[in-house]
Amino acid sequence: MDFFSIKEVREAVTFYNNERPHMSLDGMTPAEATLCKGEIRKMWCSYREKALKNLMI
């Protein structure tokens, strides 16, 4: 995607954070996810996250 002004970048970031649901956030927008408490149910497997959890055990 090409941007030709700061306004276009701001609009894209606003859309991405407030209107576009993310599969990795269980269908929430990033703005909605920041309001959640606890762990968010993911629709994918993070091998990095699994490895970090195993280190803490």
LOKENU-806550 format. One line per 2 residues: their letters; for each residue x, y, z of N, C-alpha, C. Coordinates in steps of 0.1 Angstrom, whole numbers, always signed. Last residue first. Example, Ala and Ser with C-alpha at 12.3 -4.5 7.8 and 13.67 -1.06 7.14 Angstrom:
# LOKENU-806550
SA = +128,-22,+71,+137,-11,+71,+129,+0,+79  +132,-57,+78,+123,-45,+78,+132,-33,+78
//
This chain:
# LOKENU-806550
IM = +77,-230,+336,+72,-241,+344,+83,-247,+352  +88,-211,+319,+83,-207,+332,+79,-218,+341
LN = +92,-225,+296,+104,-221,+303,+100,-216,+318  +67,-228,+286,+74,-240,+291,+86,-236,+299
KL = +62,-202,+277,+54,-207,+288,+61,-220,+294  +80,-201,+256,+82,-192,+267,+74,-197,+279
AK = +68,-220,+239,+82,-222,+244,+85,-213,+256  +44,-208,+233,+44,-221,+240,+58,-223,+246
ER = +53,-185,+219,+46,-184,+232,+46,-197,+240  +64,-198,+197,+72,-190,+205,+66,-188,+219
YS = +42,-209,+185,+52,-218,+190,+61,-211,+199  +9,-202,+186,+22,-195,+187,+33,-204,+193
CW = -18,-211,+166,-8,-216,+176,+5,-208,+175  -49,-193,+164,-37,-199,+158,-28,-203,+169
MK = -68,-179,+176,-73,-188,+166,-61,-195,+159  -68,-174,+212,-63,-172,+198,-68,-183,+189
RI = -83,-156,+237,-84,-169,+230,-79,-167,+215  -63,-137,+258,-72,-137,+247,-72,-150,+239
EG = -61,-136,+293,-56,-141,+281,-67,-141,+270  -70,-106,+311,-67,-120,+310,-62,-123,+296
KC = -94,-83,+298,-85,-87,+309,-82,-102,+308  -97,-59,+272,-99,-73,+278,-89,-75,+289
LT = -90,-36,+259,-99,-35,+270,-101,-48,+277  -75,-44,+237,-68,-37,+248,-77,-36,+261
AE = -94,-54,+220,-85,-63,+227,-78,-57,+239  -105,-31,+209,-113,-39,+218,-104,-49,+226
AP = -83,-23,+193,-88,-14,+204,-97,-22,+213  -79,-44,+176,-69,-42,+186,-74,-33,+197
TM = -111,-61,+173,-102,-51,+168,-91,-50,+179  -117,-97,+174,-118,-83,+180,-109,-74,+172
GD = -113,-123,+166,-123,-115,+159,-125,-101,+165  -92,-132,+182,-106,-138,+183,-116,-129,+177
LS = -69,-121,+172,-75,-115,+185,-89,-120,+187  -63,-132,+148,-54,-135,+159,-59,-130,+173
MH = -82,-120,+132,-83,-134,+135,-75,-138,+147  -94,-88,+138,-82,-96,+136,-85,-110,+140
PR = -115,-63,+123,-113,-75,+132,-101,-83,+128  -111,-30,+118,-107,-42,+112,-106,-53,+123
EN = -115,-7,+134,-126,-12,+126,-123,-26,+121  -92,+2,+149,-106,+4,+154,-117,-3,+146
NY = -68,-3,+136,-69,-5,+151,-83,-5,+156  -72,+2,+109,-66,-11,+114,-68,-13,+128
FT = -83,+28,+109,-91,+17,+104,-85,+3,+110  -60,+41,+119,-73,+42,+126,-82,+30,+122
VA = -42,+36,+99,-39,+31,+112,-52,+31,+121  -55,+50,+78,-52,+35,+77,-50,+29,+90
ER = -55,+76,+87,-67,+69,+84,-65,+54,+84  -27,+81,+89,-35,+81,+101,-48,+74,+99
VE = -20,+79,+61,-14,+70,+71,-23,+69,+83  -35,+101,+51,-38,+88,+47,-32,+77,+56
KI = -21,+122,+65,-36,+120,+67,-40,+106,+63  +4,+122,+53,+2,+118,+67,-12,+115,+70
SF = +2,+109,+19,+1,+120,+29,+0,+114,+43  +3,+88,+4,+8,+100,-2,+7,+112,+7
FD = +12,+54,+5,+6,+65,+12,+12,+78,+6  +6,+22,-8,+13,+34,-9,+5,+45,-2
M = +8,-12,+0,+0,+0,+0,+9,+12,+0
//
